[in-house]
Amino acid sequence: MSHTWIPTGKSHIRMLLIRHAESTANEAGILSTTQPGPELTPRGREQAEALAVTLGDAPLDGLYASTLRRTQLTAEPLSRATGLPVTVVEGIHEIEAGELEDRSDHEAMSAYASPFRIWAQGDFTAAVPGGFSGDHFFERFDRGITEIWRAQQASSAERPDGGTVAVVDHDAAIRVWVAGRADNLGPEFTVTHGLGNTGIVVLTGSPDDGWHVESWQGEPVA
């Protein structure tokens, strides 16, 4: 897959939010959100290697992952290919499953997703049973993204543009955060558009100016 990478404005960055490769929890169909989390499956390791090839033409200036092991393992081949270290960032981990952790039944999956639908309606007080509210999620995820943005601004002080970073993260966290922070799509899109393992969402922007989605899994977003 090829991409055209267009320079951003100085205070803006291009951010590639990438879902991690297939984990053993994905394969088993269970909710797994606690640290350090599961390993990648053999298929997941192949996906991670393929991701490094897919992004071979991307002029990456930073590579980040969450505190969960599956994102770091996904980023390792890309790190080897680009020479960039994998920087682990607090706050951008998966939405906690609380009392539903390690469950795979339909009731648990429905209960896990239920607060997300309420957040989409503007009520951020709802929480996964034994988990945290939407206010907590957006605060800690915003904090992590701002940390990445600040690091990029500091490292690109002499650059004419803000550069491009890859952030290996998690399905629910990416979809919920993008729905709440992008200026050109919302929950009606992220609910109906899945994000496969190593799927990429490309955004440009900054914490101050907001974020604009350019593409979702390779498809342009109007």
C-alpha positions in Angstrom: 0.0 0.0 0.0 1.4 3.4 -0.9 0.7 6.8 0.7 1.3 10.4 -0.3 2.6 12.3 2.7 1.9 16.0 2.5 3.7 18.4 4.9 1.7 19.9 7.7 1.8 23.4 9.2 4.5 24.2 11.7 2.4 23.8 14.9 0.5 20.8 13.5 1.6 17.3 13.1 0.5 14.4 11.0 -0.4 11.5 13.3 -0.9 7.9 12.2 -3.0 6.1 14.8 -2.5 2.4 14.2 -4.3 -0.4 15.8 -2.0 -3.1 17.2 -1.5 -6.4 15.4 -3.6 -9.5 16.4 -3.1 -10.5 20.0 -3.9 -13.8 21.7 -6.9 -12.0 23.3 -8.2 -11.0 19.9 -7.9 -14.6 18.7 -9.8 -15.8 21.8 -12.4 -13.0 21.5 -11.9 -11.8 25.1 -11.7 -8.4 26.7 -8.2 -7.8 27.8 -7.2 -4.2 28.9 -5.0 -4.7 32.0 -1.2 -4.3 31.9 1.0 -5.7 30.6 -1.6 -7.5 28.4 -1.3 -10.5 26.0 1.4 -11.3 23.4 0.8 -11.3 19.6 -0.3 -14.4 17.8 1.9 -15.8 15.0 -0.5 -14.0 12.6 -0.1 -10.8 14.6 3.7 -11.0 14.3 3.3 -11.3 10.5 1.0 -8.3 10.5 3.6 -6.3 12.5 6.3 -7.1 10.0 3.9 -6.2 7.1 3.2 -2.9 8.8 6.9 -2.0 8.6 6.8 -2.7 4.9 3.6 -0.7 4.4 5.0 2.4 6.1 8.4 2.0 4.4 7.9 5.2 2.4 6.5 7.3 5.3 9.0 10.0 6.6 8.3 9.2 10.2 9.8 11.5 12.8 8.6 9.6 15.9 7.2 6.2 16.9 5.1 5.7 20.0 3.1 2.9 21.7 0.9 2.5 24.7 1.9 0.8 28.0 0.3 -2.4 26.9 2.7 -5.0 25.5 0.8 -5.8 22.2 1.3 -2.2 20.9 5.0 -2.3 21.7 5.5 -5.7 20.0 3.6 -4.3 17.0 5.9 -1.3 16.8 9.2 -3.3 17.0 9.5 -4.2 13.3 8.7 -0.6 12.3 11.4 0.6 14.8 13.9 -1.7 13.2 13.0 -0.5 9.7 13.1 3.2 10.6 15.8 3.3 13.3 13.3 5.1 15.5 13.0 4.0 19.2 9.6 3.0 20.5 8.6 5.6 23.1 6.0 4.3 25.5 3.4 6.9 26.5 1.2 6.9 29.5 -2.5 7.5 29.1 -3.2 6.2 25.6 -3.9 2.6 26.6 -7.1 0.8 25.9 -10.4 1.7 27.6 -10.5 -0.3 30.8 -12.9 -3.2 30.9 -13.3 -3.1 34.7 -15.4 -6.0 36.0 -15.7 -7.3 32.4 -12.0 -8.1 32.1 -11.3 -11.5 30.5 -14.9 -12.2 29.5 -16.0 -13.1 26.0 -19.7 -13.5 26.3 -22.2 -11.3 24.4 -23.5 -9.6 27.5 -20.0 -8.5 28.5 -19.3 -7.2 25.0 -22.5 -5.2 25.0 -21.9 -3.8 28.5 -18.4 -2.8 27.5 -19.7 -0.8 24.5 -22.7 0.7 26.2 -21.0 3.6 27.9 -19.4 4.6 24.6 -22.8 5.2 23.1 -23.7 7.4 26.0 -20.5 9.4 25.7 -21.4 9.9 22.0 -24.6 11.7 23.2 -22.6 14.1 25.3 -22.9 12.4 28.7 -19.4 11.5 29.9 -20.3 10.4 33.4 -21.2 6.8 32.3 -18.7 4.1 33.0 -18.0 0.5 32.3 -18.9 -1.6 35.4 -15.8 -1.3 37.6 -14.2 1.0 35.1 -13.9 4.7 34.5 -16.0 7.5 33.1 -15.8 9.2 29.7 -14.3 12.3 31.4 -11.5 10.1 32.8 -10.8 8.5 29.4 -10.7 11.7 27.4 -8.6 13.5 30.0 -5.9 10.8 30.1 -5.9 10.1 26.3 -5.7 13.9 25.5 -2.8 14.1 28.0 -0.9 11.4 26.2 -1.5 12.9 22.7 -0.4 16.3 24.0 2.8 14.7 25.3 3.5 13.3 21.9 2.7 16.6 20.2 5.0 18.5 22.5 7.8 16.0 22.0 7.4 16.4 18.3 7.4 20.2 18.5 10.6 20.1 20.5 12.4 17.7 18.1 11.3 19.5 14.9 12.3 23.1 16.0 14.3 23.5 12.9 11.9 21.9 10.5 9.6 23.8 8.1 6.7 21.5 9.0 5.4 19.6 12.1 6.5 16.2 10.9 4.8 12.8 11.1 4.5 10.4 14.0 3.2 6.8 14.2 1.2 5.9 17.4 0.4 2.2 17.9 -2.7 2.0 20.0 -6.0 0.2 20.5 -9.3 -0.3 18.7 -11.9 1.1 21.1 -9.5 3.9 22.3 -8.8 5.1 18.8 -12.4 5.0 17.6 -13.8 6.7 20.7 -11.1 9.4 20.9 -11.3 10.2 17.2 -15.1 10.4 17.3 -14.8 12.9 20.2 -12.0 15.0 18.8 -12.0 15.0 15.0 -13.7 18.0 13.3 -14.9 16.0 10.3 -16.4 12.8 11.6 -18.1 11.6 14.7 -19.6 8.6 16.4 -22.0 7.9 13.5 -18.9 7.1 11.5 -16.7 5.3 14.0 -19.6 3.0 15.1 -20.2 1.8 11.6 -16.5 1.7 10.4 -14.4 -1.0 12.1 -10.6 -0.8 12.5 -8.8 -4.0 11.7 -5.5 -5.1 13.3 -2.8 -2.7 12.0 -5.5 -0.5 10.5 -4.4 3.1 10.2 -6.3 6.4 10.9 -4.4 9.4 9.6 -5.1 12.8 11.3 -3.5 16.2 11.1 -3.7 19.0 13.7 -2.7 19.9 17.2 -4.2 19.8 20.8 -5.0 23.5 20.5 -6.4 23.6 16.9 -8.1 20.2 17.0 -7.8 17.2 14.7 -8.9 16.5 11.1 -9.1 12.9 9.8 -7.5 12.5 6.3 -8.1 8.8 5.9 -9.5 5.7 7.6 -7.8 2.4 6.8 -6.5 3.9 3.5 -9.8 5.4 2.4 -10.0 9.3 2.2 -12.4 11.0 4.6 -14.3 14.0 3.3 
